[in-house]
């Protein structure tokens, strides 16, 4: 059988500082017509470079050393980068959906012009026919009022809409193959579900093949036909969807699956991270690249050359010397890690923390930002980012705050710690209202409240040594009396978060992403706070690193009695770590309750839609689930729907819902919902 795309022994190396980085090292795979193939692995595993090598979209520092990329019978590597043949393939027969639509779209051209450009080049359409095609494509990907919006610029669209436009551009010339490079990573779970269902529908209607480059195993379980697992520039396992998820063979694949939080997890399942770091691709070992991180390495692994892919079942290939027995080994993997430490922290059935007392009470919080226009910046409206929000946080608990981008989660957090000035309401912390407190008086309070930022790279000063980054809060809050005490405390904090104190004189770029986030957590702990806001603290990390940080946060909470406000858009993670969960939509809390009642019996239609949209990394479960997709986009804060803020997207909304804004009604068990239909 001939394949639509067949990659053979591809090697792509980078020349960096007199070193050769083997980003793609002898990779082979294939894609058939009408098939969805997933390429999964951690950051730096070579997933994206493999795809871009075939269509010559790699940087000048990269060189394709050897291999073949056979597409429709022709070797694409024989074409020059800017040759006529390559241009016909790139954008014509092979479309690419890039990860970040805002940087991938030209901000000074209308979306119609950008789609038309591709159609006129590859299809030789007239300008009039090209515009008709652009409108047709925008309608196909679900852009409302396409006839009018074809003349709009990228900034006039939401993130989800921009990604739809990227799909329209990629589909504009009827390609045979679509490369979706982390195409939904930056999107909310509901928007992600909309777009993936759209791509699945495109495959059905047009027989287009799709390569999904992703680290989201839930997406892979729901949509992929076959899977290739990459590690350190090589494919270590491949097979049918169910083979990989139900009978994983390679220890790295098993490690990934055990480190992923799931929506159907029992609450007491401890995430099992893959310890250690991937190898330096400039100094790759000649043995198995996973050797140093593998819990099941054998004597043969120590001196044997890197294992090749071997077929262990029909269509299931693995590169591993170990004698693997499917689920038995998976169980052994869990037992090995679970028993490795006597300090395993497991959360049992939910217990109310109300008896611990309230550490934070937010009453009718409002945070508005002025919307100005004209050369005089005249205020014409208020952007109601947070609009009448109330909740309590009890000592020693974790309150999860979830919702789509723009719902006001981060604004709530930053208002609480007074990075933003609240417009109205009360923020009572340890019995004191700090909402209108002066900055001088706030200084004594603030050391008890800390923030862990989303991006560990941008939140750490790249010029400062780790010692200075962690030590700064100690000096500012006068928590140490001497240099000796400062050094001892910094080293103690580094050990507390699992970092080697000998690394304190390094700067942030010398650490991995997970280590940088540990530095951020150590800095947050420096002032001995009782309350910590984790603002999307793990969303920028790989799944195995996420597991390490989640476990660390739980262990620190147990040791130090910390209270967390945990902000995230990943409901699987929130289920794992949170005691109670609050769901926000368009500046309001629409549902709040303990994790068990909210996940097992969600009441608000928006909460149900969020949970329905989250894929579970198990293809057998995904086959049985009904994939309901929430329609529409989150409205602008300047044009809120009248009545209930969710009424324009709600599947059960009535005329009454469009007139009345329901308050958050809390039952005796603490479960609150803002919906007149419940």
Buried (B, 14 or more C-beta within 10 A) or exposed (E): EEBBBBBBEBBBBBEEEEEBBBBBBBBBBBBBBBBBBBBBBBBBBBBBBBBBBBBBBBEEEBBBBEBBBBBBEEBBBEBEEEEEEBBBBBBBBBBBBBBBBEEBBEEEBBBBBBBBBBBBBBBEBEEEBBBBBBBBBBBBBBBEEBEEBBEBBBEEBBBBBBBBBBBBBBBBBEBBBBBBBBBBBBBBBBBBBBBBBBBBEBBEEBEBBBBBBBBBBBBBBBBBBBBBBBBBBBBBBBBBBBBBBBBBBBBBBBBBBBBBBBBEBEBEBBBBBBEEBBBEBBEBBEBBBBBBBBBBBEEEBEEBEBBEBEEBEEEBBBBBBBEBEBEEBBEBBBEEBBEEEEEBBEBEEBEEBEEEEBBBBBBEBBBBBEEEEEEEEEEEBBBBBBBBBBBBBBBBBBBBBBBBBBBBBBBBBBBBBBEBEBBBBBBBBBEEEBBEBEEEEBEEBBBBBBBBBBBBBEBBEEEBBBBBBBBBBBEEBEBBEEEEEBBEBBBEBBEBBBBEBEBBEBBBEEBBBBBBBBBBBBBBBBBBBBBBBBBBBBBBBBBBBBBBBBBBBBBBBEEBEBBBBBBBBBBBBBBBBBBBBBBBBBBBBBBBBBBBBBBEEBBBBBBBBBBBBBBBBBBEBBEEEEBBBBEEBBBEBEEBBEBBBBBBBBEEBBEEBBEBBBEBEBEEEBBBBBBBBE
